[in-house]
Amino acid sequence: MIIGLGGGSGSGKSWLASYLKRNLGARAAVVCLDWYYKDNGGLHPEKAAKLNFDHPNAIETSLLVRHLKKLARGQAIEAPLYDYATHSRLKQTQRVEPAPVIIVEGLFVLNDGPLRDLLDVGVYIDVPDDLRLLRRVKRDVKERRVDLDETLALYERCVRPMHLRFIEPGARKAKWVWRQLADRAFPAKLLKHVERGARASNGNGRH
């Protein structure tokens, strides 16, 4: 059973994935679309500064799709790691073991055809723009070593227009839209649905 969690930057995709993983334990594996950013470590700093990480072309989706198919077949993967400070893919990888439930989260999970076609359930997380921006600022400064001025410039140049063009339309392709501020009970409801689906999938001999 493959669960896709989509939504804008700062909407809570990683939080929801962690919530499901924490409750499902070894029955679930998490894959982050952010791991699959293309390697841009060799670019000149001026060109690197113009990279648009909020466009679907920034992701090596074909590799992600291959990895999800391997996990669905019961095979482990060596997922890439990305360094946001240097815009490069690290030499190290991270091993992800297969599980009955595969949770994939990221900006374009509901956008791309081949990726979206793998999903059994798609969830779009709907959060007001101002709250998402506030969360992004906090995350970039603490976790990704990106300063405030760069975060705000990227939001104006890339994040907001790409959200409107590519990410927000994903809500129409999702099984559920979680309006986060209005429905605090949604994570628990989704967990119950996933647990029922995982049991049914196991009964049919599927991963």
N, C-alpha and C positions, 0 to 999 in steps of 0.2 A: 504494500500500500504506500503510495507516494503522495505526500502532502506538500503543496506549494503555498508559501506565505509571501505575498507581494504587498507593495505599498511604497509610499514616498520615503525619502531620507528622514530618519527620526520618527518614523511612525510606530516602531515597536516590534518589528519583524523578529529581531534577534531575541527580544524578551519573550515573545510568544513561542519561538522555537525552543528556548531554554525551559520554559514552563512545561511544554509537552515532554521534552526529554527528561526533565527532572521527575515527572510523574510516571513516565513509561519505562525509565531505566534502560536496561539492556535490550528491551524490545524495540528501541528506537535508535536511529542514527541521524545525525544532523550534518547537512552539507550547506555551505554558505556560498552564494554566487560571487561574493566579493573575493573569494580565494582565486577566482579564475580571471582576474584582470590580466590583460596582455602585458608582457614584459616591456617596459619603456625605460629601463635603467640606463641604456646607452645614449639617450637623447641629450642634446645640448640643453642646459638649464632654461634658455629662452623658449625652446620648443616644448619642453616639459611643462612649463608654466601655462601653456595653451591647451594642454590635454583636457579632453572633456570626458570625465569618468561617469557622467550621467547619461551618456549615449549608449545604446545597446552594442554598438561596434567596439566599445572598450573591453567587452567581455569575450573570452574564448569559449563561446557557447557550445561549439562542437565537442570540445573536450569534456565539458560538464555533462553533456548529453551522454557521451560514451561512458563516463564514470557512473552516472545514474543507472544506466542499463546494466553495467557490471554488478552494481550493488543489488539490483532487482533480481539478477541471476544467482545471487548468493556469493559473489566474489568481492573480496576486499579491494580497496583502491588506495593509491598514493596521491592524495590531493595536494595541489600546489599551495604555497604560502606567498603572500604579497606584502611588501614593505611600502607603506604609503609615503614615508619620508623620502625614499629614493626612487619611487615609482618603478620598482623592479620586483621581479619574481625571485624569491630566494632559492638557493640550491637545495635547502632542506624541503622535505615534504612531510605531510601528516597522514598517517594511516587511518582509514575509516573502515570499520568492519561492517559487514552487512547485517541487517536486522529486519524484522517483519514490517516495521514502519520506517520509512525514509522521509525525513523532513528537509526540504530544500527551501531556503529563504533568500530573498534578494529583490532588488529594484525591478528586474525585468522577468521575474519568474512567470508572470501572467502575460507577458508581452510576446515572447518568442514562440513561434508555431511548434517546431520540433520539441522544445522543452515543455511547453504547455500541454502538448499531446501526451506526455508521459504521466501527467498528474491524474490521480484518482479524485483528489479534492483540491480546489483552489480557493484561497482566502485572500481577500483584499482588505487591508487595514486602513480605515478612513480616519484621519486626524487633521484638525485645522492647521493651516499653513504656519501660523505664528508659533504654535506649540512645537511643531516639527523643527522649525528653525532654531528655537531655543535649545532643544535637545541636541541638535547637530553641533551647535557651538560648544556645548559642554563636552560632547563626545570627542570632537576634533582636538580640543585643547588637551584633554586628559589622556586620551587613548592613542591618538594618531599623530601627535606632535605637530599639529598644524596650527599656526597662530590665528588670532581673531580676524585680522584684516584679510588674510587669505581666504578664510572660511566665508566671510561676508561677500567678498568679490566673486568667489566661485558660486555662491548661492544666486547672486544676481545674474551672472553670465551663463551659468550652466544648469544649476539645480532646478530653479523655478521653471524656466522655459522647457527643459527636458521632461520635467514632471507633467506639465500640461500636455506635452506632445506624445510622450510614450507611456508614462506610468499610470496616470489617472485613467486613461481608457481601459486599463486592465480590470477595473472594477466591473465592467460589463461582461468580462469573460470569467469571472470568479463564481464559484458555487455559492459562496457567502461573502457579504461585505460586513466587516465588523466596524461599526461606528463606535470607536473606542470610548469616547466620553459619555455616550448614552447607554452603553450596554456593558456593565462591569462583569456580568455573569458569562459573557461569551466564551472566555478561555475554558471554563469548566464544561460548558456545553460541547465545545469542539473536542475536548479530551474524551468525553463519553462517546462521541461519534467515532473518533479514531479507534478507541478500544473495541467498540463493536465491529468496526470494519476490519481491524487486525485479526480478531478472532475468526471472522468469516473467511478472510483470505487464507489463514492458516488451515482452516477446515477444507479449503479447496486445493491445498498443496501449493499455494503461491507464496512468494516473498514480497 
